[in-house]
């Protein structure tokens, strides 16, 4: 008999987890979401086997419960689960990007039949909602697990077995370790990207052409500011203590940089930029993470009808999947630059070879 998995929250993350687990054929997937249309879509597209509008009833019948709602909602759902009387053993896990508040809430789950294991699949997309769910979203991504100290190895392995089809790379961390690291490499960059966009918006009052000139590096560094504001507001609120500390560190860093500019010390400025370059270059190969990573290929194209279509047709003919297309710069009558983004390195290299064989000038930037 198949074990029952309840997925509570059928957005991008919950839907993608449901799809990957369903592919094993070993589990019955029950979906819960406050949005009725999301449940209908999930059933119609066979993302789940059954929809349930009553969270508590679905939870009592489940063998494994996966909470994939926003952080605040996840904490609320844990509170509701703590009030249930369990008739069988159950594993409860979550997919929140902030672990401290979630693990604190999970301490309310006193029933010995319940095992809570914190989780965070560190992959995402610029899209949101159940329509964007993909079974391969977490492939090669880091999947952080934060079990309590009394969690048995058997329970941990059972959860890993459930999630094995995601093809993620599991990493066990303490909640504090997780939150500090994700604050630095994920949460804080979103905050800074948003602040840079606000700065450009304010300067637009002085220079009206800023939107037309904002290309290249500015678009690259602020791309993540286009992410779901509702989700990130919740993350920032739940992780606000780390955000405050990092902001203070950032202010101090900016004060030091301001001093370098004011004193005109060229040698010190060069050292500052060189050290940043060396550290950035030493980060190694891209991996999927909390900030979606893509493998980019830059292609020179002429400003003429059908130029973009020809590039796309060439790659489609080789079954090379493109995640994103962006025209970085093109002016009438001259060569422009096209940026193609791919999900993995193999597609990037195949695209470079295919276009190069057809005479296109291409460049891969590490």
Helices and strands as residue ranges (DSSP letters): E 3-8, H 12-22, E 27-32, H 36-44, E 50-51, H 55-61, E 64-67, H 71-81, E 90-94, H 100-106, E 114-121, G 130-132, E 142-147, H 153-163, G 164-166, E 169-172, H 175-182, I 183-187, H 188-203, H 210-213, H 217-222, G 223-226, H 229-238, H 240-263, H 266-281, E 295-302, H 307-316, E 324-329, E 335-342, H 345-357, E 362-363
